[in-house]
């Protein structure tokens, strides 16, 4: 039987989680709903734009959601809302791109064909977002970053690779200046080659600085092949790095969530994914990611 003290502690943690979710939800009220074409030539994207306080122009960050989509209970997911708020506070415009809704998709985690279509098409969404932001007078056109989660993290890798099939031809005057991926899908040599790119195994390369943030306990997008992939790419001279968090599951940076199993997304190997928060890892990521982005996105000061 629980003591009064343990019950009070449990209730306090519950209230704290509810507060974090509500705070994240409130942060999306200031967004502007915008529309622009994906460079796939057929999809009109919906995105949520938030500008920081001030007159600008500002650096900007494109945010790419995971396979669950970007909505939760009819609102923007607290995960993406909280990160948009966090990055706004650092002075970044954020553009959170909905790739699922405009394609009439819900969650694509358990549907192989829909996932494959998302992997083929979403890099074109990222470049459509870059083109949109570069057309706005409140954005610094050469100071735009790209960040993605899970499936969206895999899209980051497919977008920034030097041989990206989605990069416009002719190439834009200014490409993404920096990128980051949380527990990315496709983070291995086999899936970063065919069928989603023409890159040969062990030849993935990028000129765009990339940071990967991953949990060591993640059993959905395994950290071991990702760490090997990033380590080998770094050894070949690519500007990439990875931060591994002990005891952190998939979704470790989500606010106010609880650790839970997702049997509906059991993998082909029979693994039931586990998702859940890790306050220590989340706190580090909330500091590490903005600092990494600022290295490449803050305007250079004149001497």
Protein Blocks (a to p, Z undefined) as FASTA:
>chain_A
ZZfklmmmmmmmmmmmmmmmmmmmmmmmmpccdddddfkopaccdddddddedjbjaddd
dddddfkojaeehiacfklmmmmmmmmmnopacddddfklmnopacfklmmklmmmmmmm
mmmmmmmmmmmmmmpckbcfklccdddehjlmmmmmmmmpmklcklccdddfbdcfbdcd
ehiehiafklmmcfkbccdehiaccfbdcdddddfklckbccklmmmmmmmmmmnopacd
ddddehiaehklpghiacdddfklccfkopacdddddfklmmmmmmmmmmmmmmmmpccd
dZZ
